[in-house]
Amino acid sequence: MANPKLKSVTRPSQNSNVIARRKPAAVKTAYSLAEREEIFRRFSVQRPEPRGELEHTNPFTLVVAVALSAQATDVGVNKATRALFQIADTPEKMLDLGEERLRDHIRTIGLYRNKAKNVIALSQMLIDDFAGKVPETRDELVKLPGVGRKTANVVLSMAFGQATMAVDTHIFRIANRIKLAPGKTPDEVEARLMKVIPQHYLYHAHHWLILHGRYTCKARRPECERCVIADLCKSPEKSWDVPAPLVELPPQVIGEAVE
Ligand code: SF4
C-alpha cells in the first residue's frame, strides 16, 4: 500500500517537465513592439536632446539637488540651490558651510530640516568612504544618507550616462494611465519600463516620459489635443485621438515647470 505521506510529493522528473512547458513571462504592456517603437520615435523627434530641469554643476551638486527635490518642484529647488552651489559645490565646502547655514539656504523647500541633515551626512560619507567623489554604482549611491533608488537612478543617468529609469510621479502616472507598463509600485513600473522600452530609446526615455507628463499628459487633465501619440494611446482617460503635429519643440525653459 502506498504511503499516504508521499502522495503530495512531486517527483523531480515531473516537476522539471512542468517547468519546461511553462511559457516565459509575457512583457506586461498594452502596446505591440511596433507601437512602442513609434511612441518613442515621436518623442525623439519632439525632444532630440531632452535634459533634466534640476540645475547642477557637477555630480556632487546633482546628488544634492536630486536629494532636495523629493516632494518639491524642480523650480523650487533651483531657486534655493543657485546661491547655495556658488559657495558649496563640493562635499568639503558643504561641510565648511555647516548644517545651520545650509538650512537657511534651503528653508523654502519642504522637509528642509531633514534634508539639510542628510546633505551634511552624505557630504561627510563621500569624504570618509569615497575620497570625496560621487560613486558610480547604484549599490554605493544608495548607501548615502537621503539617497534612494530613484535618486541613484537620476544620478547614474544624468552624471554618468547610464540608461536607467527613475520612476517619479509623472512616470508612474503615465506608465499606468496609458498602460505602457502598469504596476502597483515604482519598482514594479521601473522593471517593466526597462523591458518594454526599445533598447535604443532607453537612455533618453526617462526624460521624455517626465517631460511628456509635466507638459502634456498632466495629472489633473491630460491635454490630449496637444499630444503627439494621441492616435496610439490606449488610456481610458484619452479625450482626443488625432495626434498633434510632430515637430521639434523649442528648447526647454528651466523654471517653466509648474507641477
Ligand atoms: S492621448 Fe492623452 S492620455 Fe494619452 S498620452 Fe496623450 S495626453 Fe496622455
Residues whose N, C-alpha, C, O or C-beta is under 5 A from the ligand:
A	BS01	SF4	I178 T216 C217 P222 E223 C224 C227 I229 A230 C233 S235 E237 K238 W240
